[in-house]
Amino acid sequence: MNEKEKEMTRLNFSRDGFIYVVGGGNTYNIKEELKQKGFWFSSEYGWFRKEEIDLPAPYKLFKIAFDELYKWEPQFNKAFPRDNIKQTINSIIYNNNEKKNSLSTYVGTLGERITVPVIFKRVKNFNGFYIYTFKYEHNVLIWVTKKQTAFQVNQPLELTGTVRAHEEVHGIQITKVNRCSIKIS
C-alpha cells in the first residue's frame, strides 16, 4: 500500500478512493438501520460507508471521490482538505440531485446587467459570506455577498445583477451574478 492509499484509508475512503454518503433527507429516523447496514457517522461526511448499497426512498447514496475533497501533497505524504468538507459534500449532493433533470444554461453575457424573475431556492453561510441560489426558468443563478436577507424558500423575486461568471459545477451550468438588488414580486 503506497502513502496515498494509506492516507485514504486513514480518512475512511476505500482503497480505490471513494466513499458513499447518504443524502435525500433527515437521516435521524433511520440512523439505527444505517448502523446495521455498516454505515459510520462523521461530523464531516455525515452517514457514509466504503461500498455501495441500496437504501429506502427517499434516501440515496452519493459516490464521492477522495480527490473531490482532498488534495494529495506527496512532498508531505499527506492530504489537505480542498475546502470546507461538509459544505462540499452538501453541494455535491444538492447538485447531483439537480443534475439529473437539469436544463440549466448560462444566462446573459459576462459583464451584462440583467433583470430576471427568479425563485429563491436556498442560502448557505460560509466564512461570513452568504451564497444565495436562485432559479430563473430552468437556470441556476448564484449570488455571493456579505448581505444577509430573509427570503423564504420558493419565494418569487425579481433579481437585477451583473453577470460575473459562467461556470459548470458537477455538470450543471451556473451563472454567477454580483452587485445585485432584489425586489419582492
ROPA-350438 format. One record per atom (N, C-alpha, C, CB): residue number from 1; x, y, z; atom name. Coordinates in steps of 0.001 Angstrom, whole numbers. Each point is the difference from the previous one (the first is absolute). Glycine has a CB too. Layout:
% residues N
 seq      px      py      pz atom
 NUM       X       Y       Z   CA
...
This chain:
% residues 185
 seq      px      py      pz atom
   1     857   -1171       0    N
   1    -857    1171       0   CA
   1     908    1240       0    C
   1   -1886   -1246    1239   CB
   2    1662    2145   -2229    N
   2     821    1212     -58   CA
   2    -512    1038    1012    C
   2     506    -444   -2451   CB
   3     220    1563    2570    N
   3    -327    1010    1014   CA
   3   -1369     638    -233    C
   3    2437     443     249   CB
   4   -2796    -201   -1516    N
   4   -1313     597    -271   CA
   4   -1114    -955     398    C
   4     983    1330   -1886   CB
   5    -820   -2627    1579    N
   5   -1014    -979     393   CA
   5    -131     -92    1523    C
   5     475   -1285   -2102   CB
   6     660    1380    2804    N
   6     -49       3    1463   CA
   6    -783    1203     519    C
   6    2202   -1200      64   CB
   7   -1972    2353    -681    N
   7    -710    1217     410   CA
   7   -1492    -118    -313    C
   7    2089    1359    -392   CB
   8   -2423   -1929    -775    N
   8   -1422    -197    -330   CA
   8    -657    -923    1023    C
   8     499     337   -2453   CB
   9     198   -1386    2854    N
   9    -533    -923    1000   CA
   9    -177     709    1336    C
   9    1101   -1928   -1174   CB
  10    -109    2736    1563    N
  10     -92     752    1255   CA
  10   -1210     932       5    C
  10    2492    -124     226   CB
  11   -2821     674   -1400    N
  11   -1127     921    -132   CA
  11   -1308    -726    -351    C
  11    1618    1771    -712   CB
  12   -1610   -3113     841    N
  12   -1190    -854    -159   CA
  12    -478    -164   -1431    C
  12    -636     714    2238   CB
  13    1502    -536   -3223    N
  13    -347    -260   -1387   CA
  13     374   -1432    -349    C
  13     331    2432    -596   CB
  14   -1000   -2985    -422    N
  14     356   -1327    -483   CA
  14    1380      62    -666    C
  14   -2457    -599    -327   CB
  15    3063    -537      75    N
  15    1331     -10    -632   CA
  15     -23     608   -1392    C
  15     559   -2032    1314   CB
  16   -1735    1967   -1975    N
  16     -85     622   -1328   CA
  16    -376    1479      75    C
  16    -640   -2220    -933   CB
  17     538    2778    2162    N
  17    -126    1440     169   CA
  17   -1403     573      31    C
  17    2121      71   -1088   CB
  18   -3097    -833    1604    N
  18   -1373     481      38   CA
  18    -631    -243    1369    C
  18    -197    -433   -2459   CB
  19    -790    1281    2775    N
  19    -940    -275    1081   CA
  19   -1392     195    -590    C
  19    1639     743    1852   CB
  20   -2636   -1339   -1193    N
  20   -1390     131    -397   CA
  20    -733     673    1152    C
  20      96   -2066   -1510   CB
  21    -626    3261    1233    N
  21    -629     822    1031   CA
  21   -1511     -13    -188    C
  21    2053    1462     146   CB
  22   -2786   -1538     969    N
  22   -1464     -18     -51   CA
  22    -522    1422    -160    C
  22     -72   -2079    1437   CB
  23    -846    2254   -2371    N
  23    -684    1271    -195   CA
  23   -1463    -260    -262    C
  23    2090    1060    -892   CB
  24   -2871      -2     792    N
  24   -1400    -158    -355   CA
  24    -972     288    1126    C
  24     746   -1653   -1612   CB
  25    -247    2064    2756    N
  25    -929     333    1078   CA
  25     659    -119    1360    C
  25   -1883    -777   -1419   CB
  26    1101    1074    2439    N
  26     469    -106    1373   CA
  26     202   -1477     337    C
  26   -1207    2146     652   CB
  27    2417   -2516    -276    N
  27     324   -1414     241   CA
  27    -198    -434    1448    C
  27    1620     168   -1849   CB
  28   -2053     745    2700    N
  28    -143    -352    1415   CA
  28    -949   -1194     191    C
  28     435    2405     604   CB
  29   -1534   -2426   -1360    N
  29    -996   -1061     158   CA
  29     499   -1368    -448    C
  29   -1738    1719    -322   CB
  30    2797   -1765    -496    N
  30     495   -1295    -471   CA
  30    1420    -281     493    C
  30   -1457     229   -2017   CB
  31    1913     490    3034    N
  31    1385    -159     445   CA
  31     292   -1426     476    C
  31      11    2414     643   CB
  32    -944   -3068      34    N
  32     234   -1377     460   CA
  32     123    -948   -1190    C
  32   -1265     483    2126   CB
  33     414    -299   -3121    N
  33      70    -816   -1216   CA
  33    1334     217    -716    C
  33   -2509     119    -229   CB
  34    2969    1132     186    N
  34    1284     291    -640   CA
  34    1147    -675     746    C
  34    -913    2192    -814   CB
  35     878   -2167    2132    N
  35    1038    -673     794   CA
  35       7   -1501    -303    C
  35    -233    1743    1823   CB
  36    -967   -2338   -1915    N
  36     -97   -1434    -279   CA
  36     531    -346   -1380    C
  36   -1972    -116    1505   CB
  37    1878    1057   -2428    N
  37     488    -234   -1366   CA
  37    1475     361    -169    C
  37   -2305     435    -819   CB
  38    2980    -139    1940    N
  38    1435     232     -61   CA
  38     421    1425    -300    C
  38     156   -2298    -706   CB
  39   -1056    3251     928    N
  39     356    1405    -199   CA
  39     663     530    1261    C
  39   -1913     320   -1623   CB
  40    2775     681    1433    N
  40     606     732    1100   CA
  40    -481    1430    -101    C
  40    2046   -1515      71   CB
  41   -2000    2211    1068    N
  41    -367    1407     -14   CA
  41    1228     833     308    C
  41   -2359    -540     703   CB
  42    2532    1608   -1479    N
  42    1096     941     199   CA
  42    -582    1404     -72    C
  42    1721   -1608    -991   CB
  43   -1213    2517    1812    N
  43    -498    1377     -58   CA
  43     318     648   -1345    C
  43     285     184    2483   CB
  44     754    -657   -3164    N
  44     342     565   -1310   CA
  44    -778    -660   -1134    C
  44    2270     518     877   CB
  45   -2348   -1851    -874    N
  45    -621    -726   -1115   CA
  45   -1488    -239     192    C
  45    2175   -1080    -385   CB
  46   -2660    1091    1627    N
  46   -1350    -468     270   CA
  46      42   -1526      52    C
  46   -1058    2037   -1137   CB
  47     -31   -2701     754    N
  47     -29   -1465     -50   CA
  47     674    -457   -1275    C
  47   -2130     -87    1352   CB
  48    3081    -859   -1232    N
  48     751    -445   -1167   CA
  48     460   -1442     183    C
  48     746    2360    -433   CB
  49    -335   -2944    -660    N
  49     641   -1314      -8   CA
  49     904     -84   -1212    C
  49   -1956   -1065    1204   CB
  50    2729     -15   -1291    N
  50     983    -123   -1070   CA
  50    -525    -747   -1217    C
  50    1745      56    1732   CB
  51   -2890    -713   -1599    N
  51    -564    -748   -1120   CA
  51   -1428     480    -266    C
  51    1451   -2009     553   CB
  52   -1891    1824   -1788    N
  52   -1355     391    -400   CA
  52   -1009   -1024     518    C
  52     906    1157   -2063   CB
  53   -2103    -680    2400    N
  53   -1068    -848     528   CA
  53   -1333     688    -310    C
  53    1506    -940    1864   CB
  54   -2589     178   -1942    N
  54   -1320     590    -236   CA
  54    -546     598    1289    C
  54    -433   -1653   -1847   CB
  55    -281    2770    1708    N
  55    -623     674    1136   CA
  55   -1488     196    -275    C
  55    2177    1165     556   CB
  56   -2994   -1075     504    N
  56   -1426     263    -219   CA
  56    -204    1436    -498    C
  56    -602   -1674    1805   CB
  57    -414    1865   -2654    N
  57    -342    1349    -488   CA
  57    -422     832    1200    C
  57    -724    -876   -2291   CB
  58    1001    2135    2330    N
  58     558     879   -1027   CA
  58    1522     115      65    C
  58   -2131    1254      59   CB
  59    2781   -2106     753    N
  59    1439     114     202   CA
  59     765    -567   -1195    C
  59    -349    -153    2482   CB
  60    1527     750   -2737    N
  60     844    -435   -1107   CA
  60    1440       4     463    C
  60   -1623     904   -1708   CB
  61    2448   -1712    1044    N
  61    1435      35     247   CA
  61     655     847   -1076    C
  61     -50   -2282    1103   CB
  62    1000    3087    -682    N
  62     753     845    -921   CA
  62    1457    -413      78    C
  62   -1633    1934     257   CB
  63    2170   -2332   -1407    N
  63    1390    -437     -98   CA
  63     892    1234     -62    C
  63    -671   -2149   -1187   CB
  64    1586    2259    2142    N
  64     867    1171      80   CA
  64    1456    -456     -49    C
  64   -1738    1275    1345   CB
  65    2482    -691   -2268    N
  65    1405    -359    -184   CA
  65     882     745     995    C
  65    -431    -442   -2432   CB
  66    1479    -231    2860    N
  66    1001     584     896   CA
  66     487    1340    -538    C
  66     700   -2301     723   CB
  67    -423    2355   -2032    N
  67     559    1210    -616   CA
  67    -997    1158     -68    C
  67    1486   -1478   -1325   CB
  68   -2780    1204    1527    N
  68    -970    1095      59   CA
  68      88     751    1329    C
  68   -1508   -1289   -1534   CB
  69    1963     586    2583    N
  69      43     595    1332   CA
  69    1411     361     467    C
  69   -2031   -1302     519   CB
  70    3012     558   -1019    N
  70    1372     183     490   CA
  70     981     175   -1158    C
  70    -557   -1372    2026   CB
  71    1629    2080   -1731    N
  71    1108     146    -945   CA
  71    1193    -741     594    C
  71    -851    2265    -872   CB
  72    1358   -3255     145    N
  72    1138    -787     465   CA
  72    1280     788    -244    C
  72   -1225   -2169    -471   CB
  73    2018    2323    1530    N
  73    1282     696     -80   CA
  73    1109   -1014     251    C
  73   -1035    2199     775   CB
  74    1640   -2751   -1856    N
  74     997   -1067     178   CA
  74    1233     425     797    C
  74    -794    -925   -2141   CB
  75    1164    2205    2069    N
  75    1186     433     741   CA
  75    -214     -82    1512    C
  75     587    1510   -1906   CB
  76   -1861   -1485    2348    N
  76    -312    -128    1425   CA
  76    -584   -1371     349    C
  76    -391    2462      66   CB
  77     139   -3295   -1097    N
  77    -702   -1274     189   CA
  77   -1290     205     792    C
  77    2199   -1221     -73   CB
  78   -2945    2242    -330    N
  78   -1219     371     732   CA
  78   -1012     603    -969    C
  78    1334     403    2118   CB
  79   -2598    -588   -1771    N
  79   -1084     616    -762   CA
  79    -525    1197     780    C
  79    -618   -2221   -1066   CB
  80     333    3293     342    N
  80    -537    1213     610   CA
  80   -1383     276    -589    C
  80    2341     940     364   CB
  81   -3303    -530     484    N
  81   -1346     294    -525   CA
  81      55    1098   -1053    C
  81   -1006    -682    2194   CB
  82     247     495   -3271    N
  82     -74    1010   -1054   CA
  82    -834    1194     454    C
  82     242   -1798   -1738   CB
  83   -1223    1545    2584    N
  83    -938    1027     435   CA
  83    -679    -532    1256    C
  83    -374     890   -2386   CB
  84    -685    -235    2824    N
  84    -797    -490    1107   CA
  84    -649   -1317    -445    C
  84    -429    2376     887   CB
  85     834   -3484    -270    N
  85    -416   -1328    -464   CA
  85   -1505    -191      83    C
  85    2199    -887     726   CB
  86   -2796    1246     391    N
  86   -1452    -184     166   CA
  86    -760     806   -1047    C
  86     312    -388    2472   CB
  87     102    1629   -2701    N
  87    -668     832    -992   CA
  87     197    -562   -1408    C
  87     324    2001    1482   CB
  88     867   -2513   -1773    N
  88     260    -587   -1313   CA
  88    -885   -1218    -226    C
  88    2364     832      90   CB
  89   -2478   -1693     922    N
  89    -862   -1185    -124   CA
  89   -1452     421    -200    C
  89    1579   -1327    1453   CB
  90   -2057    2291    -667    N
  90   -1379     481    -171   CA
  90    -214     559   -1397    C
  90    -119     512    2445   CB
  91    1098     186   -2969    N
  91     -93     553   -1346   CA
  91     -53   -1110   -1050    C
  91    1239    2040     775   CB
  92    -417   -3065    -601    N
  92      -1   -1132    -937   CA
  92   -1363    -683      20    C
  92    2485    -335     336   CB
  93   -3031     103     855    N
  93   -1314    -645     115   CA
  93   -1064     870    -661    C
  93     704   -1130    2150   CB
  94    -718    2421   -1824    N
  94    -991     914    -568   CA
  94     113      41   -1520    C
  94      59    1369    2102   CB
  95    1147   -1195   -2595    N
  95     191     123   -1439   CA
  95    -283   -1292    -744    C
  95    1680    1740     453   CB
  96   -1363   -2893     152    N
  96    -295   -1263    -668   CA
  96   -1495    -295       6    C
  96    2254    -846     661   CB
  97   -2970    1289     357    N
  97   -1454    -126     -26   CA
  97    -583     856   -1112    C
  97     -23    -457    2468   CB
  98     564    1676   -2641    N
  98    -467     909   -1035   CA
  98     439    -451   -1387    C
  98      66    1855    1659   CB
  99    1124   -2472   -1737    N
  99     633    -305   -1276   CA
  99    -844    -921    -884    C
  99    2188     291    1127   CB
 100   -2850   -1266    -537    N
 100    -732    -978    -797   CA
 100   -1017     654    -924    C
 100     321   -1642    1830   CB
 101    -966    2689   -1352    N
 101   -1029     654    -793   CA
 101     381    1430    -361    C
 101   -1694   -1439    1109   CB
 102    2962    1768    -978    N
 102     419    1379    -203   CA
 102     -33     386   -1468    C
 102    1422    -174    2026   CB
 103   -2125    1246   -2309    N
 103     -23     591   -1330   CA
 103     715    1342      42    C
 103   -2169   -1178    -557   CB
 104    2892    1411    1648    N
 104     624    1296     229   CA
 104     997     349   -1101    C
 104    -302    -335    2454   CB
 105     198    1572   -2933    N
 105     960     548    -955   CA
 105     454    1348     534    C
 105   -1074   -1215   -1976   CB
 106    2127    1744    1395    N
 106     511    1287     452   CA
 106    -979    1116    -355    C
 106    2358    -837    -262   CB
 107   -2437    1824    1154    N
 107    -888    1139    -199   CA
 107     858    1222    -304    C
 107   -1765    -978    1558   CB
 108    1418    1725   -2609    N
 108     688    1247    -330   CA
 108    1422    -210    -463    C
 108   -1423    1120    1644   CB
 109    2115       1   -1849    N
 109    1409     -30    -379   CA
 109     801     656    1115    C
 109    -560      64   -2485   CB
 110    1832    -412    2581    N
 110     833     538    1067   CA
 110      -4    1523     -35    C
 110    1437   -2055     -79   CB
 111   -1669    2649    1248    N
 111     -43    1454     132   CA
 111   -1358     613    -259    C
 111    2335      -7    -662   CB
 112   -3272    -767     127    N
 112   -1343     510    -307   CA
 112    -807     182    1284    C
 112      66   -1138   -2250   CB
 113    -824    2207    2301    N
 113    -931     257    1111   CA
 113   -1329    -637    -390    C
 113    1164    2198     687   CB
 114   -1676   -3124     141    N
 114   -1243    -710    -318   CA
 114   -1035     269    1082    C
 114    1287   -1793   -1223   CB
 115   -2544    1731     828    N
 115   -1129      31     938   CA
 115    -898   -1164    -386    C
 115     112    2556     345   CB
 116    -269   -3504     596    N
 116    -766   -1213    -304   CA
 116    -877    -382    1197    C
 116    1830    -790   -1567   CB
 117   -2983     167    1289    N
 117    -819    -527    1095   CA
 117     624   -1316     484    C
 117   -2118    1098    -942   CB
 118    2309   -1248    2246    N
 118     637   -1195     538   CA
 118    -828    -583    1132    C
 118    2243     900    -646   CB
 119   -1919   -2125     994    N
 119    -557    -668    1171   CA
 119    1179    -271     936    C
 119   -1953   -1070   -1323   CB
 120    1850    1526    2564    N
 120    1058    -239     983   CA
 120     -15   -1464     407    C
 120    -158    2379     836   CB
 121    1328   -3047    -879    N
 121      88   -1413     339   CA
 121     677    -260    1341    C
 121      60    -469   -2417   CB
 122    1085    1132    2688    N
 122     678    -246    1267   CA
 122    1100    1020     222    C
 122    -525   -2435    -182   CB
 123    1021    2469    1442    N
 123    1138     846     350   CA
 123     924    -815     895    C
 123   -1385    2141    -183   CB
 124    2678   -1962     -19    N
 124    1020    -625     847   CA
 124     877    1107     544    C
 124     -28   -2170   -1334   CB
 125     405    2068    2605    N
 125     922     953     607   CA
 125    1363    -669      45    C
 125   -1837    1114    1392   CB
 126    2849    -451   -1964    N
 126    1343    -562     -16   CA
 126    1007    1105     287    C
 126    -705   -1788   -1645   CB
 127    1336    1706    2806    N
 127    1035     965     404   CA
 127    -456    1453    -141    C
 127    1712   -1668    -685   CB
 128   -2928    1954    1110    N
 128    -499    1371     -31   CA
 128    -609     415   -1328    C
 128    1708     515    1662   CB
 129   -1708   -1396   -2651    N
 129    -627     282   -1292   CA
 129   -1273    -822    -115    C
 129    2244     510   -1068   CB
 130   -3238      52     398    N
 130   -1248    -703    -251   CA
 130     -35    -388   -1474    C
 130   -1202    1265    1860   CB
 131     926   -2542   -2112    N
 131     -51    -515   -1363   CA
 131   -1459    -313    -301    C
 131    2377    -960     118   CB
 132   -3001    1810    -936    N
 132   -1411    -134    -341   CA
 132    -147    -743   -1315    C
 132    -531    2121    1233   CB
 133    -398   -3066   -1274    N
 133    -296    -745   -1218   CA
 133   -1421     349    -445    C
 133    1579   -1893     671   CB
 134   -1697    2252   -1946    N
 134   -1288     349    -600   CA
 134    -219    -832   -1254    C
 134     151    2345     923   CB
 135   -1408   -2535   -1281    N
 135    -362    -626   -1282   CA
 135    -666    1063    -858    C
 135    -287   -2310    1060   CB
 136     717    2382   -2300    N
 136    -631     849   -1013   CA
 136    -363    -929   -1134    C
 136    1311    2116     650   CB
 137   -2609   -2354    -832    N
 137    -479   -1037    -901   CA
 137     676   -1300     438    C
 137    -367    1646   -1957   CB
 138    1199   -2266    1103    N
 138     704   -1231     406   CA
 138    1452     284     368    C
 138   -1506   -1328   -1494   CB
 139    1871    2586    1591    N
 139    1396     385     164   CA
 139     329     293    1459    C
 139     -14     922   -2319   CB
 140    1270   -1200    2694    N
 140     471     217    1367   CA
 140     850    1264      31    C
 140     -40   -2494     490   CB
 141    -307    3405     425    N
 141     776    1219     218   CA
 141     510      -5    1430    C
 141   -1361    1283   -1716   CB
 142    2615    -880    1899    N
 142     632      53    1316   CA
 142     444    1426     270    C
 142     760   -2407    -179   CB
 143   -1040    2878    1393    N
 143     433    1326     443   CA
 143     741    -170    1315    C
 143   -1957    1155   -1159   CB
 144    3221    -744    1214    N
 144     808     -54    1216   CA
 144     165    1429     505    C
 144    1234   -2111    -767   CB
 145   -1602    2328    2029    N
 145      16    1349     561   CA
 145     168     -60    1512    C
 145   -1457     817   -1879   CB
 146    1747     318    2467    N
 146      31      95    1465   CA
 146   -1361     441     539    C
 146    2461     546     -82   CB
 147   -3392    -216    -835    N
 147   -1339     426     415   CA
 147    -830   -1191     447    C
 147     120    1928   -1589   CB
 148    -758   -1768    2741    N
 148    -915   -1023     476   CA
 148   -1426     448    -291    C
 148    1629    -720    1808   CB
 149   -2421    -170   -2372    N
 149   -1393     304    -302   CA
 149    -886   -1080     614    C
 149     655    1183   -2151   CB
 150   -1944    -982    2089    N
 150    -944    -943     622   CA
 150    -998    -513   -1025    C
 150     251    1181    2200   CB
 151     241   -1753   -3294    N
 151    -897    -560   -1004   CA
 151    -563   -1336     492    C
 151    1299    1153   -1843   CB
 152   -2481   -1496    1363    N
 152    -614   -1282     284   CA
 152     277    -941   -1174    C
 152   -1809    1095    1426   CB
 153    2028   -2376   -1132    N
 153     225    -980   -1064   CA
 153   -1197      22    -950    C
 153    1414   -1457    1542   CB
 154   -1123    1447   -2839    N
 154    -978      46   -1096   CA
 154    -707    1346    -119    C
 154    -324   -2432     310   CB
 155     872    3466     315    N
 155    -570    1345     -97   CA
 155     332     606   -1363    C
 155     199     302    2507   CB
 156   -1215     210   -3249    N
 156     280     666   -1281   CA
 156     576    1393     245    C
 156   -1863   -1298   -1108   CB
 157    2912    1619     366    N
 157     698    1273     141   CA
 157     392     519   -1378    C
 157     857    -669    2282   CB
 158    -419    1917   -2320    N
 158     584     543   -1219   CA
 158    1447     354     318    C
 158   -2250     900    -845   CB
 159    3181   -1506     110    N
 159    1423     211     238   CA
 159     576     878   -1104    C
 159     179   -2227    1180   CB
 160     527    3275    -783    N
 160     773     806    -929   CA
 160    1452    -124     431    C
 160   -1933    1630    -454   CB
 161    2797   -2038    -473    N
 161    1403    -191     352   CA
 161     866     -35   -1243    C
 161    -683   -1249    2047   CB
 162    1976    1256   -1813    N
 162     985     -55   -1082   CA
 162     525   -1427    -116    C
 162     646    2433     367   CB
 163    -635   -2958   -1589    N
 163     518   -1349    -233   CA
 163    1512      43     205    C
 163   -1880    -565   -1650   CB
 164    2349    -155    2674    N
 164    1418       7     361   CA
 164     750   -1177    -607    C
 164    -595    1160    2115   CB
 165     -63   -2347   -2165    N
 165     686   -1193    -494   CA
 165   -1008   -1034    -452    C
 165    1926     444    1530   CB
 166   -1485   -1274   -2457    N
 166    -721   -1201    -404   CA
 166     889   -1175     387    C
 166   -1233    1175   -1941   CB
 167     707   -2086    2761    N
 167     779   -1150     448   CA
 167    -844   -1259     -97    C
 167    1348    1463    1540   CB
 168    -663   -2587   -1745    N
 168    -677   -1289      42   CA
 168     447    -716    1253    C
 168    -149    -133   -2525   CB
 169    -816    -231    3371    N
 169     281    -685    1253   CA
 169    -764   -1316      -3    C
 169     375    2195    1237   CB
 170     351   -3302   -1192    N
 170    -598   -1338     -21   CA
 170    -993    -145   -1152    C
 170     296    -147    2486   CB
 171      68     669   -3643    N
 171    -814    -154   -1200   CA
 171   -1143     988    -125    C
 171     597   -2350      82   CB
 172    -721    3298     835    N
 172   -1090     982     -49   CA
 172     588    1359    -365    C
 172   -1354   -1288    1734   CB
 173     801    1921   -2750    N
 173     446    1334    -381   CA
 173    -594    1019     963    C
 173     193    -695   -2427   CB
 174     690    1466    3068    N
 174    -402     971    1024   CA
 174     441    1389    -429    C
 174     163   -1751    1817   CB
 175   -1034    2717   -1613    N
 175     331    1402    -246   CA
 175     201     672    1343    C
 175   -1315      50   -2174   CB
 176    2502     538    2373    N
 176     279     740    1228   CA
 176    -230    1476    -271    C
 176    1687   -1732     776   CB
 177   -2402    2376     146    N
 177    -317    1419    -140   CA
 177     521     757    1218    C
 177   -2051    -542   -1385   CB
 178    2293    1839    1211    N
 178     382     844    1126   CA
 178    -683    1350    -134    C
 178    2220   -1182     210   CB
 179   -1961    2060     773    N
 179    -625    1323      48   CA
 179   -1512    -110    -209    C
 179    2132    1039    -857   CB
 180   -2750   -1915    1640    N
 180   -1424    -299    -186   CA
 180    -891     887     847    C
 180     615   -2336    -518   CB
 181   -1784    2591     -35    N
 181   -1104     549     781   CA
 181   -1181    -943    -224    C
 181     836    2447    -194   CB
 182   -1566   -2675    1247    N
 182   -1095    -978     -28   CA
 182   -1295     711     371    C
 182    1572   -1907     603   CB
 183   -2610    1679   -1401    N
 183   -1334     513     319   CA
 183    -938   -1170     202    C
 183     409    2112   -1319   CB
 184   -1296   -1973    2270    N
 184   -1006   -1038     225   CA
 184   -1076     158   -1067    C
 184     462     -66    2515   CB
 185    -755   -1059   -3190    N
 185    -998      33   -1091   CA
 185   -1418      81     544    C
 185    1555   -1324   -1439   CB
